[in-house]
């Protein structure tokens, strides 16, 4: 199976933050969620992939091509959608199509009109008159109109109402159905991941915490609960994060470590649980 994205040893240094040794791959035909708390390095990773930032070390391959040496070829086959809208607010949808289309050799105006109709985009409406959900659909229509094989999206569902969010997730699911297209999207809305993600990559404080199948992520951890007197030093060493209460505690532990503490109450965990407890210790 070929990979849509291959990243090895990625590093980016700032004065007060370092993204270091990030490695992951996204198989062709699947959707990966990029997760982590705010400031963990998700957007930095995406900007490095898009050559919006210069990396200090590591390699990035997009659709089998080097992200720097082959960036013009990659651009033809990739679409990027950001949380912010960068279109001129007084442009109409029709003007956006004309302005964006000149940058792509494979631009298909007929496809853009088809997607605009499918997404209920009025070609004569100005960008500032579109809801956030419709602006997202416009950016996707642009990506689909040059036959992108990979979509990279930074917080695409942020600020959308539940109906618009579900519509967007359905569009992304349909996008990969032929098995040749792939999606990477960052999000802090974990219900989005539950609905469409096949793989997860979790970046925490600039470091890679997990990358792999989504189901394996939650299966790898458990929540243990007990009374005050049951929190031994040995157990505390094994916990990745802990919440203390007046009568007891709850803590996140790896599934591989739970057998030693089988006398304690043990429960499955959610993606949110893992992010919260590993990021801030759950305190």
N, C-alpha and C positions, 0 to 999 in steps of 0.2 A: 504493500500500500504506500503510495507517495504522500508526502506531507505538503500541505498548503503553507505552513509556517515552520521554520526550524531556527531556533535561537540557541546559541551556545556561549556560555561565559560572559554574558552581557554586563557591562559596567558603565556607570555614569556618575561622576563625582561633582558635587556641589560643595559650597563652603560648609554647610551644616547638615548635609544629607548625602548618602551614597547608595546608589542602586548597584548591587554587587552580585556577581556570579549567578545571573538569571539564565536558566536553561529550560526550554520546553519546546514541544512540537505539537502541531495540530494536524491530524490526518485529514486528507482530502475527503470532502463530503460530510463533514461534521461541524457542530457548533461548540465553541469553547467559551465559557464564562471566565472573565478575568476579575478576581475579587480581592478585597483587602480593605482595611480602614482608610479613611481620608488621609492623604499624605504618605501612603505606603509605597507609592511608586508605580501605580497602574498607568496613569496618564503619561508619566515619563517614559515608560516602556513603549506605549503606543507611539509617542512622538519620535522615539528612536527608530521604531520600525518604519515610520513615514519620512525619515530623514529631516525632521523638523528640529532635531537636536543632534549633536555630534557625540558619538559614543567614545568612551575612553579605552574600552577593550571589548572583545567578543566578536561574534559573527551573527549576521541575520540573513536568512534566506527566505524569500517570499516566492512561492510558486516555483521553487527550484532555482531561483535566480538570486544573485547577490544584491542586497538592498541598495548598495552604493553604485557598483559598476553597471548594474542593469536597471537603474531606477526608471528610465524612460519606458522600457518594456513593461516593467511592473506597473507603472501608472496606467497603462492601457488596459490592464487586466484586474485592477483593484479599485474598489470604491471605499471612501472614508466618510464617516458621518460623525460629527461632533455634537457635544452638548449645546454649544453655542451656534447660532446661525450667522454665517459669514456673508450672506447675500446682501446686496444693496437693498435697503428697505423699501425704496420707492420703485424698484423694478417690478414688472409683472412676471408671472410665471413664464409667459412666452419669451420675455427678455432674458430670463435666466437660462432657458433652453438654448437660445442663440449664443449667449456669452460663454456658457460652459462647453457647448458642442464643438467650438473651434479648437479646443485643446486635445481632442481625441480623434485619432484617425478612423476608429471604428464606430464613431457616433452615428446613431440611427434615429433620425427625427421622427420617423413613423412609430418606432418603439416608444419614444418619449410621449407621443400623443396617446398611444395605447395605455401606457402606465398612468398618465394623467387622468384618463377617463376611468380607469380601474380604481384609482385612489380618490376620485371625485375632486380633482384639482381643476379649478377654473383658470384657464390660460390667461384671462384678462385681469385676474385679481392681483393686487400688489402684495409683496411679501409681508408688509406690516399689517395687512388685513387677514393674514392666515393665522390660525391657532397654532400652538406649538406642535400639536400632533400632525397638522397638515404640513408644517414646515419640515418635519421629519420625513413625511411621505415624499415631499418634493426632493429632498436630498437622496432618498432611495430611488426615486424615478430617474434621477441623473445617473446614479450608479448602474442601474439596470439598462440604461440606454446606450452604454458602451460595452455591454456584455461582460460586466465584471465577474471574475471567477472567485474573488475573495472580497468579503466585506469586513472592514474594521470599524467598529463603532465604539465611541467613548460616551458612556452613560446615555444611551439613546432613549431610554424610557423615563428618565428623570423628569419630574414635573408633569407627566401625562396623567390624565384621569384613567380609571380602570378600563373603560371601554377602548380608549385610544391605545392604551398599553397592550391590551389583548390583540387588537388589530395589528399592531406592529410586530408582535411576537409571531402571529400567524403568517405574516409576510415573510419573516426570516425563516420560518419552518418550511414554507413553500419554496423558498429560494434554493435550498440545498437538496431538494427531492430527487434531482437527476443524478446525484452522486458525484458530480464534478465540481460543485461549488461549496464554499466553506465560509464560516462566519466566526469572527472573534469579537466579543463585546464585553466591555467593562460595565459593572453595575454594582449598586449597593442594595438593590431590591432582590432579595433571594428567592422570592416566589417566581421571578422571571427564570431563574436558573432551574428551578424544579420543573418548569413547564417545557423548556426547549433545550437546555444544555446537555451535551453528551460528555463533555470534559470540563474540568475546572483547573485553573491555575491560581493559586493563592499566594499573593505577595504581602509580606508583613514587615514593615519598617525597613524596606529596601532589600529584603532577603526572600528567597524562594522558600515557602513553607510546604507547599504541596503542588504537584501537577500530575494529572492522571484522570481516569474515569470518574465521573461525578458520584456514582454510587459507592465507589471504594472510599471516597473522602469521608462521608459520614459513618460508614462501617468501621473506619479505623479508630473511632473514639467512642467513649462512653462517659456518662455523667454519674459520678458516685455521690451518695449522700449519707450522712451519718450524724451522730451526736458529737458534742464537744470532746468527750473522752475517747472518741474513736479516731480522732485526727492525730495519728502517730507521726513522728518525725520521718519515718520511712515512707509513709503515704504522701506526706507533704512534698517530699523530694520528687515523687513521681508525677505530681499534679502539674498540668500546664497552666492552670489558672484556678483560682479559688474564690468563692464568696463565703464570708463568715457571717453567721447569725448569732443571736443571743443563745440559741439552743443547740446550734450545730453548724453544719457547713454543707456546701456542694462544690464539687470540683471536676474539672475536665481531665480525663486520663486516657492514654492510648489503650486500645482494646487488647494489645499484646501484654499489657501490664496488669490487667484487671484480675486475673486468676489468683494472684497473691492476696487480693482483698475481696474474695468472694463472699465474705460474711457481711459486706456492706450492701445497701440498696444500690442497684445499678440500672440506668435507663438509657435508651437510645438518645442521640443528640441531633439537633438541626444544624444546618449550615451557619445560621446566626449564632448559635451557641459556640461553635468553634471559633468564629471570627472574634466574638466578644471576649471569650476567656483567654485566647492566645494573644490577643492584641493588648489588652489592658489588665490581664490577670483576673478579670471578672469583678474587680473591687468597685 
